[in-house]
Amino acid sequence: MNSIAVAQVLVSLAIVAGGWIAGYALYHGVQWLAQKAEGGRYRIDALLLRILGPPLSVAVALVSLNVALYRIPAIQEQFARWDGAQRAVLLLTGTWILASLVKTAVREYGLPLAQRTDTDVDERIVRLLDLTAVYVIWMVGLLLALSALGIQVTAFLASLGIAGLAVALAAKTILSNVLTGVTLTADRNFRVGDRIQVRDYVGDVLEITLHKTIIRTRDNEIVMIPNDVLGREVIINHMLPEQRTRIDLRIGVGYDTDLARASELLQGIVRGQPRILDAPAPEVNVVSLGDNAIELQVLVWIDAPRVKRTVRDRVYREALARFRAAGIDIPFPQRVVHLTDASPADALSSLERPHANHRSESPPQKPSGS
């Protein structure tokens, strides 16, 4: 009896070894065929071979394992005691093969197509779909296996739904960040490398993850903003619709200034700057007549938003130098106080003296004859 049991075990081990060797050989054989098919006219042949190769090799190995286990009487008795055990094992084996097939298909076919796009949104969506599909396949496979074993899955599904709802409520912020992250990566008006402004933060977008967006500010600081915050805030993209942008410069001149001469000087200043564009042409306009100065507005277009401060600094410095050389006054706020010859006592008495139109609040006197 013992010799028979040992022989059956040895035969089962031989079956398992043969199945794994056959699976290994099948895998490499299919990969070799896929390499040969790469030189063909249609690349779909190579893709199909690479997709089908791993699941088929795994199927051969797992089938050999199932056959080997079922040949051992002790294990066969255990299978017989639990009706549907072998079917459950086959279902789990098929689930593994199908999940591997989906994962390989996404890696070999979906990701290369997504990587050809300009942004990484397609890659993120493909990876998310891949992960979701694998989890769904395994969940369905486990439920079918439990059903094959005679286990009621209705209560399990109900408890799973309640647990999923609890997890969703607890992870509300995380889910909001993930969904907003997918939306941001899908938005063509929001890209990695753009200079954006969110609240008081101005910087370049370094990375958009599923949870947060990372920007580098002009002070070389890394700011990590949760995606759900970006979904609620107003975002200013300084790089779109194009790199060209307009800046507004304000310069005040005195009321006795020759405005034509001042405008001519400002036109010469801005046209000589290297980052200022000739088209659209710079403009010099009078925008207000202030208390102390006539305010001139200089509108210029520059070739990139990252040079705003440099252009503004150069224009203001050169305008100050040229206006001084031309004798044009740039006034500053001042207050003029007029003093009279009256003494402080007279001024105080004049303030306390009743106004001519002031009425007396005392009651009127009755006529003496009444």
ZIMOWO-V270687 format. One record per backbone hydrogen bond with DSSP energy under -1.0 kcal/mol. CO is the residue of the C=O (numbers start at 1). NH is the residue of the N-H. Records with the same first field share a line. If there is no record, write none. Layout:
BEGIN
CO: NH  NH
END
This chain:
BEGIN
1: 5
2: 6
3: 7
4: 8
5: 9
6: 10
7: 11
8: 12
9: 13
10: 14
11: 15
12: 16
13: 17
14: 18
15: 19
16: 20
17: 21
18: 22
19: 23
20: 24
21: 25
22: 26
23: 27
24: 28
25: 29
26: 30
27: 31
28: 32
29: 33
30: 34
31: 35
32: 36
33: 37
37: 40
43: 47
44: 48
45: 49
46: 50
47: 51
48: 52
49: 53
52: 56
53: 57
54: 58
55: 59
56: 60
57: 61
58: 62
59: 63
60: 64
61: 65
62: 66
63: 67
64: 68
65: 69
66: 70
67: 71
69: 72
72: 76
73: 77
74: 78
75: 79
76: 80
77: 81
78: 82
82: 85
84: 88
85: 89
86: 90
87: 91
88: 92
89: 93
90: 94
91: 95
92: 96
93: 97
94: 98
95: 99
96: 100
97: 101
98: 102
99: 103
100: 104
101: 105
102: 106
103: 107
104: 108
105: 109  110
106: 111
109: 113
110: 114
111: 115
114: 117
120: 124
121: 125
122: 126
123: 127
124: 128
125: 129
126: 130
127: 131
128: 132
129: 133
130: 134
131: 135
132: 136
133: 137
134: 138
135: 139
136: 140
137: 141
138: 142
139: 143
140: 144
141: 145
142: 146
143: 147
144: 148
145: 149
146: 151
147: 150
153: 157
154: 158
155: 159
156: 160
157: 161
158: 162
159: 163
160: 164
161: 165
162: 166
163: 167
164: 168
165: 169
166: 170
167: 171
169: 172
171: 175
172: 176
173: 177
174: 178
175: 179
176: 180
177: 181
178: 182
179: 183
180: 184
181: 185
182: 186
187: 190
191: 194
194: 205
195: 238
196: 203
197: 236
198: 201
201: 198
202: 218
203: 196
204: 216
205: 193
207: 214
211: 227
212: 209
213: 225
214: 206  207
215: 223
216: 204
217: 220
221: 217
223: 215
225: 213
226: 230
227: 231
229: 233
236: 197
245: 302
247: 300
249: 298
251: 296
253: 294
254: 257
258: 262
259: 263
260: 264
261: 265
262: 266
263: 267
264: 268
265: 269
266: 270
267: 271
270: 273
275: 303
283: 299
285: 297
288: 295
293: 290
294: 253
295: 287  288
296: 251
297: 285
298: 249
299: 283
300: 247
301: 277
302: 245
304: 307
305: 308
307: 311
308: 312
309: 313
310: 314
311: 315
312: 316
313: 317
314: 318
315: 319
316: 320
317: 321
318: 322
319: 323
320: 324
321: 325
322: 326
323: 328
329: 254
343: 347
344: 348
345: 349
346: 350
347: 351
348: 352
349: 353
355: 358
367: 370
END
